[in-house]
Structures are given as structure tokens and as C-alpha cells.
Amino acid sequence: MKLDVFSLLVLLGALQALVFGIYLLFVKTENRLQTRMLAFFILVLSYNGFETLNWSSELGKYLFVFDLFPFVLVFSIGPCVYLYVRSFRKEPPVKKPWKHFLIMLIPFTNRFLLVTGWLVWKFTPNHIKLFPPQLLDNHYGQIAEPASVLCSCTYYVFALLEFKRQRNENLLLPEEFRWLRILLAVMGLFNTLWLATYLYAYIFNVWGGEQYYVIEIFAVLFIYWIGFMGYHRTKIIYVAQQKKTQSYFDNLPKEEIDRCSAALRRAMEEERLYLRPDISTQSVADHIGASAKTLSAVLNQQVGKGFNEYVNGWRVEAVKQMMADPANAHLTITGMAFECGFNSQPTFQRAFKAATGQTPREFMQANSMQKQG
């Protein structure tokens, strides 16, 4: 192993990005899409850092795991940046953000088949072996590398257009505007260097490791920068959003707050609006005759909950009632959750545990024991 200054910087940067990315995945915020996209983006940078360390420190001679699935995670850089920018526009919500990452299935499937084919070829008797599947691997990089650059640049354009729309519609706080402008400027430089690196290698037919040093050094510096700036900007933006909501709430007439609170509770308690899986802040606001901004302010400042937490609380109570009714014994726990408005089992599990301190199964077992006692 060769641990020079460059490799040491890469190692420390990758570790920093790994820790920050994991922190963002588990931090509790109202805008989960925002923190998750920033977390995924930083974790991909962390992986790229470890991948760079693998060849810069000559670990690749012994650790070939990074050679198994190259040019797979890199396809998620563009979607992460776009969805992160898009998350600042809370309404309408992004439906099925995972669809933007389906492009990763193409290189992943290709690599999976190649690795599987290589394992089969390795353990096949010599007299019936065909050509080694490694031959196909030569063409993979020639296609995957420009495709990954194109994907990142395309989504970067989408992110720029979304940022421009939000700016024109005055949807961004000053702190949010400054942060996104800086982030997109740095990402523009990153994509330019990445594209220039590939074009240089393609035009001059230079396919080694040397031409990647500039972009890798920039990536390392970017990791340190995004780790520092991302942490502080996330804090600043969250505080600014809270202050903005507080200020708006303080200026609302008491009659409007009381009317909105009563209408909201009636919509949930009597009309059971939470049973609709596609419910959103805007749809509920339209239903009770208030603006989405007013509804969010009332929920945050008076109820002390975000919209999703509030709605899921009603859904959890409905599930608990179904669990207690013997007439529903034929239904599975997931079936009850879906009947009560949940459209995702992981979301139901998290919401139930957060509300009751128990998993749904633990709650059912404890409830059953109480009845028997």
C-alpha cells in the first residue's frame, strides 16, 4: 500500500463524507426528500473517494471489489442534484423520486451479468470453456463512461431550470437562494471538468489514470467543501425556514388560526381525510378552505408537527383501532395499514414505532396478552 499525501487527503475526505452522509440519512427534518438527496449525493462522493484511494494507494492490487461494479453509482449524481434542488419547491410534492434512479439498473444489470458470467466461466472445465467474459468488459467502459457524463450534465440542466423557476416565482428564502446558487456553480465546474477530461481522453486516445488526476483532485476538494458547507447550510436553511414559518404564523389573525385548526380536525376526525393515500398539504388546504402556507404554519407552530407526521398519527390510531377489533383478524398488519391510508410498509413501520414506541407486531402481541390476562 502506498499512502502518499494525495491518498491520505482522499482517505480523510472520504471518511468525512461517509460520516456526514450517514448523519443526514438519520437526522429528523420535515423535508425528508431534501436531506435524503443531499445524503445520497454525499455518500456517492464518499464511495468515489474510496474508489480513488483504491488505485492511488495501489490497494487495487489486493482489493478488487471496486472493479466489480464501476460506473454504476456515478449515474445517481445527476438525479440527486436535481431532486435536491426540486425539494425546495414543496408543492406539488415529488411523486416516486426513485424513478429518476432507474437508469442505474442498466449498468448494474450489465455488471451483474458479467460478474456472474465470469464466475461460471472460472468454474467451468477447460475443455468446454468459451471466450472469457472479460472480453466484453472492454466495451463496457467505452459506453458507460460517456453515458454517465451525459446523465450528470442532463440532470444538471434540469436542476438549473428548476432553480430558475423557483427564483422567478419567489419561492426561495435568501439563504436558500444563495446556497443553491453556489452549489450549482460548483456543480457546473465539476461537470465541465468531467466532460473535458473525457473528451481529452477520447480525442487524444489517452486511456490511463493520469488524465483523471485533475478531476479527482477537484473531487477531493469538493468532498471537503460539501462536507463543511453542506452541514452549515443545512442548519442555516432549517433555522431560516422555521423563522419564516414563525413570522407568518405570528401575523395570522386568531380567528383564522382557530378556524383552520377546527376545520382540520373535522376533516380528519369526521371526514377521515387521512384515508386517502395521495393526500398532500395542498389538497387538505383546498378541502378546508385555507392556503397551504397557513395550514403548514398552524401545524408547525400550534400543533408542533409537520404535515406527514400529523397525518400519519391519525393513520396509526386508525390501525390500532382495527387491530383491537376481532372482526379484522383475517387481515394482515400490512393490509390494515393500507386500508388506513398508508401506501408504503416501511413508512408505516417507522410512523407506528415513532407514535407508540413499539413495532406493529409488538403492539399486537402486547394487546393480545392484555386481553388474555
C-alpha positions in Angstrom: 0.0 0.0 0.0 1.3 3.4 -1.0 -0.1 6.1 1.3 1.2 9.4 0.0 -0.2 12.9 0.7 -2.8 12.7 -2.0 -4.0 9.3 -0.8 -4.2 10.5 2.8 -6.3 13.5 1.8 -8.6 11.3 -0.2 -9.0 8.9 2.7 -9.8 11.6 5.2 -12.2 13.3 2.8 -14.0 10.0 2.0 -14.3 9.3 5.7 -15.7 12.8 6.4 -18.2 12.4 3.6 -19.2 9.0 4.9 -19.9 10.2 8.4 -21.8 13.3 7.2 -23.9 11.3 4.7 -24.9 8.8 7.4 -25.8 11.7 9.7 -28.0 13.3 7.1 -29.8 10.0 6.5 -31.0 9.8 10.1 -31.5 13.4 11.0 -35.1 14.3 11.5 -36.4 17.2 9.3 -39.8 18.0 7.8 -38.4 17.9 4.3 -37.1 14.4 4.1 -36.5 14.4 0.4 -34.1 17.3 0.8 -31.9 15.7 3.4 -32.0 12.3 1.7 -31.0 13.6 -1.7 -28.1 15.6 -0.1 -27.2 12.5 1.9 -27.2 10.2 -1.1 -25.2 12.7 -3.1 -22.5 12.9 -0.4 -22.4 9.1 0.1 -21.8 8.7 -3.7 -18.9 11.2 -3.4 -17.6 9.2 -0.4 -17.7 6.0 -2.4 -15.9 7.7 -5.3 -13.3 8.8 -2.8 -12.7 5.3 -1.6 -12.6 4.2 -5.2 -9.9 6.8 -5.9 -8.0 5.7 -2.8 -8.1 2.1 -4.2 -5.9 3.0 -7.2 -3.9 5.9 -5.8 -2.6 3.9 -2.9 -2.3 0.7 -5.1 -4.8 -1.1 -2.9 -6.3 -2.3 -6.2 -3.6 -5.0 -6.4 -5.3 -6.7 -3.5 -8.7 -5.2 -3.2 -10.6 -5.6 -6.4 -14.2 -5.0 -5.1 -14.3 -1.6 -6.7 -13.6 -3.2 -10.1 -16.7 -5.3 -9.9 -19.3 -2.5 -10.4 -17.7 0.6 -11.9 -19.8 3.4 -13.5 -23.0 2.4 -11.5 -23.4 4.7 -8.5 -22.0 7.6 -10.6 -25.3 7.6 -12.6 -27.1 8.8 -9.4 -25.1 12.1 -9.1 -27.3 14.0 -11.6 -30.7 12.8 -10.2 -29.5 13.6 -6.6 -28.6 17.2 -7.5 -31.8 17.7 -9.5 -34.1 16.3 -6.8 -32.3 18.2 -4.1 -33.0 21.5 -5.9 -36.5 20.3 -6.7 -37.1 19.6 -2.9 -37.1 23.3 -2.2 -40.4 23.5 -4.1 -42.5 21.7 -1.5 -45.7 21.8 -3.5 -46.6 19.8 -5.5 -44.6 17.0 -3.9 -42.3 14.9 -5.9 -44.1 11.6 -6.7 -41.9 8.5 -6.8 -38.5 10.1 -6.8 -36.9 6.6 -7.2 -37.9 6.6 -10.8 -35.1 9.0 -11.6 -32.6 6.4 -10.4 -33.9 3.6 -12.6 -31.1 4.5 -15.1 -28.7 2.9 -12.7 -30.3 -0.5 -13.4 -28.8 -0.6 -16.9 -25.1 -0.6 -15.9 -25.8 -2.6 -12.7 -27.5 -5.3 -14.7 -24.7 -5.3 -17.2 -22.1 -5.7 -14.5 -24.1 -8.3 -12.6 -24.3 -10.5 -15.7 -20.6 -10.0 -16.4 -19.6 -11.0 -12.9 -22.0 -13.9 -12.9 -20.6 -15.0 -16.3 -17.0 -14.7 -15.1 -17.8 -16.9 -12.0 -19.5 -19.5 -14.2 -16.5 -19.4 -16.7 -14.0 -19.7 -13.9 -15.5 -22.9 -12.6 -16.3 -24.4 -16.0 -14.0 -27.3 -17.1 -11.3 -26.0 -19.5 -12.3 -28.3 -22.4 -15.8 -26.7 -22.7 -14.9 -23.1 -22.0 -15.8 -20.4 -24.5 -14.2 -17.0 -24.7 -13.7 -15.3 -21.3 -16.4 -12.8 -20.4 -13.7 -10.2 -19.6 -13.6 -9.5 -23.3 -17.0 -7.9 -23.1 -15.8 -5.8 -20.2 -13.6 -3.8 -22.6 -16.6 -2.3 -24.3 -18.5 -1.6 -21.0 -16.3 1.4 -20.1 -16.4 2.8 -23.6 -20.2 3.1 -23.3 -20.7 3.6 -19.5 -18.3 6.5 -19.1 -19.7 8.9 -21.7 -23.2 7.8 -20.7 -22.6 8.7 -17.0 -21.2 12.1 -18.0 -24.2 12.7 -20.3 -26.6 11.7 -17.5 -24.9 14.1 -15.0 -24.9 17.0 -17.4 -28.5 16.5 -18.5 -29.8 16.4 -14.9 -27.6 19.5 -14.2 -29.5 21.4 -16.9 -32.8 20.2 -15.3 -31.6 21.5 -11.9 -30.7 24.9 -13.4 -34.1 25.2 -15.0 -35.8 24.3 -11.7 -33.7 26.8 -9.8 -34.6 29.5 -12.3 -38.3 28.7 -12.0 -38.2 28.9 -8.2 -36.3 32.2 -8.3 -38.8 33.7 -10.8 -41.7 32.6 -8.6 -40.0 34.0 -5.4 -40.2 30.6 -3.7 -36.7 30.7 -2.2 -35.6 32.3 1.0 -32.4 34.5 0.6 -30.4 31.8 2.4 -31.8 29.1 0.2 -31.1 31.2 -3.0 -27.5 31.9 -2.0 -26.8 28.2 -1.1 -28.3 26.8 -4.3 -26.6 29.3 -6.5 -23.2 28.4 -5.0 -23.9 24.7 -5.2 -25.0 24.8 -8.8 -22.0 27.0 -9.7 -19.6 24.4 -8.2 -21.5 21.5 -9.8 -21.3 23.3 -13.2 -17.5 23.5 -12.8 -17.4 19.8 -11.7 -19.4 18.7 -14.8 -17.3 20.9 -17.1 -14.1 19.3 -15.8 -15.6 15.8 -16.0 -16.7 16.4 -19.6 -13.4 18.0 -20.6 -11.5 15.0 -19.0 -13.5 12.5 -21.1 -13.2 14.5 -24.3 -9.4 14.9 -23.8 -9.0 11.1 -23.4 -11.3 10.4 -26.3 -9.7 12.9 -28.8 -6.1 12.1 -27.9 -6.8 8.4 -27.2 -5.2 8.6 -23.7 -6.8 5.9 -21.6 -4.9 5.5 -18.4 -5.1 7.0 -14.9 -3.1 10.2 -15.5 -5.8 12.2 -17.2 -8.1 11.8 -14.2 -5.8 13.4 -11.7 -7.3 16.9 -12.2 -10.9 15.8 -11.8 -10.0 13.6 -8.9 -8.2 16.4 -7.1 -11.2 18.6 -7.7 -13.5 15.8 -6.4 -11.4 15.5 -3.2 -11.6 19.3 -2.6 -15.3 19.1 -3.5 -15.8 16.4 -0.8 -14.3 18.7 1.9 -16.2 21.7 0.7 -19.6 19.9 0.5 -19.0 18.4 3.9 -18.3 21.7 5.6 -20.7 23.9 3.6 -23.5 21.2 3.4 -23.6 20.8 7.2 -23.7 24.5 8.0 -26.0 25.5 5.1 -28.4 22.7 6.1 -28.6 24.1 9.6 -28.9 27.7 8.4 -31.7 26.8 5.9 -33.6 24.8 8.5 -33.5 27.7 11.1 -34.5 30.2 8.4 -37.4 28.1 7.3 -38.6 27.8 11.0 -38.2 31.6 11.5 -40.2 32.3 8.3 -43.0 30.0 9.4 -43.0 31.5 12.9 -43.2 35.0 11.5 -46.0 34.1 9.2 -47.9 32.4 12.0 -47.5 35.4 14.3 -49.2 37.7 11.7 -52.2 35.4 11.2 -55.5 36.6 12.9 -56.5 34.4 15.8 -59.9 33.8 14.1 -58.1 32.3 11.0 -55.9 30.1 13.2 -58.9 28.8 15.2 -61.0 28.3 12.0 -58.2 26.4 10.3 -57.5 24.2 13.4 -61.2 23.3 13.8 -61.6 22.6 10.1 -58.5 20.5 10.0 -59.6 18.4 13.0 -63.1 18.0 11.5 -61.6 16.8 8.2 -59.5 14.2 10.0 -61.9 13.2 12.7 -65.3 13.2 10.9 -64.4 13.0 7.2 -61.3 10.8 7.8 -59.4 12.5 5.1 -56.2 10.7 6.2 -57.6 7.5 4.5 -56.6 8.9 1.1 -53.1 7.6 0.2 -52.4 10.6 -2.1 -53.2 13.3 0.5 -51.0 16.4 0.4 -50.7 19.7 2.1 -52.3 21.4 -0.9 -55.2 19.0 -1.2 -56.1 19.3 2.5 -55.7 23.1 2.4 -58.1 23.3 -0.6 -60.5 21.0 1.3 -60.7 23.2 4.4 -60.6 26.5 2.5 -57.2 27.7 3.6 -53.9 28.3 1.9 -51.2 25.6 2.1 -48.9 28.2 3.8 -51.5 28.8 6.5 -52.0 25.1 7.1 -48.3 24.4 7.4 -47.9 27.3 9.8 -50.7 26.1 12.0 -49.4 22.6 12.0 -45.8 23.6 12.8 -46.4 26.4 15.3 -49.7 25.3 17.0 -49.7 21.5 16.7 -45.9 21.1 16.7 -45.8 18.6 13.9 -45.1 18.5 10.2 -47.8 17.6 7.8 -46.7 14.0 7.2 -46.2 13.3 10.9 -49.7 14.8 11.7 -51.5 12.7 9.0 -49.6 9.5 9.9 -50.5 10.0 13.5 -54.2 9.7 12.6 -53.5 6.7 10.4 -51.6 5.0 13.2 -54.6 5.5 15.6 -56.9 4.0 12.9 -54.6 1.0 12.5 -54.6 0.5 16.3 -58.4 0.5 16.3 -58.5 -2.1 13.5 -56.1 -4.3 15.5 -58.3 -4.2 18.5 -61.4 -5.3 16.5 -61.7 -9.1 16.3 -63.6 -8.7 13.0 -60.3 -7.7 11.4 -58.5 -10.9 12.5 -58.4 -12.1 8.9 -56.4 -9.1 7.7 -52.6 -8.8 7.8 -50.9 -5.9 9.6 -49.9 -4.5 6.2 -53.4 -4.9 4.9 -54.7 -2.8 7.8 -52.1 -0.2 7.2 -53.0 0.2 3.6 -56.7 0.4 4.5 -55.9 3.3 6.8 -54.1 5.3 4.2 -50.5 4.2 4.2 -49.1 3.3 0.8 -45.7 2.1 2.0 -44.9 -0.6 4.5 -41.5 1.0 5.6 -43.3 4.3 6.2 -46.0 2.6 8.2 -43.4 0.8 10.3 -41.5 4.0 11.1 -44.6 6.0 11.8 -46.0 3.3 14.1 -42.8 2.9 16.1 -42.4 6.7 16.4 -46.0 7.1 17.7 -46.2 4.1 20.0 -42.6 3.1 20.8 -43.3 -0.4 19.6 -43.4 -2.2 16.3 -46.9 -3.1 15.0 -46.2 -6.8 15.8 -45.0 -6.0 19.3 -48.1 -3.8 19.9 -50.4 -6.6 18.7 -48.8 -9.2 20.9 -48.9 -6.8 24.0 -52.6 -6.1 23.2 -53.4 -9.8 22.9 -51.7 -10.6 26.2 -53.7 -7.9 28.0 -57.0 -9.4 26.6 -55.9 -12.8 27.8 -55.0 -11.5 31.3 
